[in-house]
Amino acid sequence: MSTVIVDVEGMTCQHCVKAVTAEVGGIPGVTEVSIALEAEGTSKVTVVADEAVPEDALKAAIDEAGYSMVGVQHS
């Protein structure tokens, strides 16, 4: 099991949360996505997966949702 916390800029509402959750949740192996929304700053997106998720896949999913990945922490 792998957990990654991704810093995302540009999210402002629950619509944003749903868009990012849908895109990131569609990455193969991802089992859970939770988001701590910071409407005026950087939101924390926690991704739990069966195995390590490549950073480029995370970035592509977040970009597809219309937001910017600005950092990542593996735990």
C-alpha positions as CSV (number, residue, x, y, z in Angstrom):
1,M,0.0,0.0,0.0
2,S,1.2,3.5,-0.9
3,T,0.1,6.9,0.4
4,V,1.0,10.2,-1.3
5,I,0.0,13.7,-0.3
6,V,-0.1,16.1,-3.3
7,D,-0.2,19.9,-3.0
8,V,-2.7,21.4,-5.5
9,E,-3.3,25.0,-6.3
10,G,-6.4,26.5,-7.9
11,M,-9.1,24.5,-6.1
12,T,-11.8,26.8,-4.6
13,C,-15.0,24.7,-4.1
14,Q,-16.6,21.3,-3.9
15,H,-16.9,21.2,-7.7
16,C,-13.1,21.4,-7.8
17,V,-12.9,18.6,-5.2
18,K,-15.2,16.3,-7.2
19,A,-13.2,17.0,-10.4
20,V,-9.9,16.2,-8.9
21,T,-11.3,13.2,-7.0
22,A,-12.7,11.8,-10.3
23,E,-9.5,12.2,-12.3
24,V,-7.1,11.0,-9.6
25,G,-9.4,8.2,-8.6
26,G,-9.3,7.0,-12.2
27,I,-5.6,6.2,-12.0
28,P,-5.1,2.4,-12.0
29,G,-4.4,1.1,-8.5
30,V,-5.8,4.2,-6.6
31,T,-8.2,3.0,-3.9
32,E,-8.9,6.2,-2.0
33,V,-8.7,10.0,-2.6
34,S,-9.4,12.6,0.1
35,I,-9.0,16.3,-0.1
36,A,-8.4,19.0,2.5
37,L,-9.7,22.0,0.5
38,E,-8.0,25.4,1.1
39,A,-10.0,27.8,-1.1
40,E,-7.5,30.6,-0.8
41,G,-4.3,28.5,-0.9
42,T,-2.8,25.1,-1.5
43,S,-5.1,22.1,-1.0
44,K,-3.8,18.7,0.2
45,V,-4.9,15.7,-1.8
46,T,-4.2,12.4,-0.1
47,V,-4.0,9.4,-2.5
48,V,-4.0,5.8,-1.3
49,A,-3.1,3.1,-3.8
50,D,-2.2,-0.6,-3.9
51,E,1.3,0.4,-5.1
52,A,3.3,3.5,-5.7
53,V,1.6,5.9,-8.1
54,P,4.0,7.6,-10.6
55,E,4.2,11.4,-10.1
56,D,3.7,12.0,-13.8
57,A,0.3,10.1,-13.6
58,L,-0.7,12.3,-10.7
59,K,0.3,15.5,-12.4
60,A,-1.5,14.5,-15.6
61,A,-4.7,13.7,-13.7
62,I,-4.6,17.0,-11.8
63,D,-3.8,18.9,-15.0
64,E,-6.8,17.2,-16.7
65,A,-9.0,18.4,-13.9
66,G,-7.8,21.9,-14.5
67,Y,-5.5,22.5,-11.5
68,S,-1.8,22.6,-10.7
69,M,0.3,20.1,-8.8
70,V,2.9,22.1,-6.9
71,G,4.4,19.5,-4.6
72,V,4.3,15.9,-3.5
73,Q,5.2,14.1,-0.3
74,H,5.5,10.3,0.0
75,S,4.6,8.7,3.3
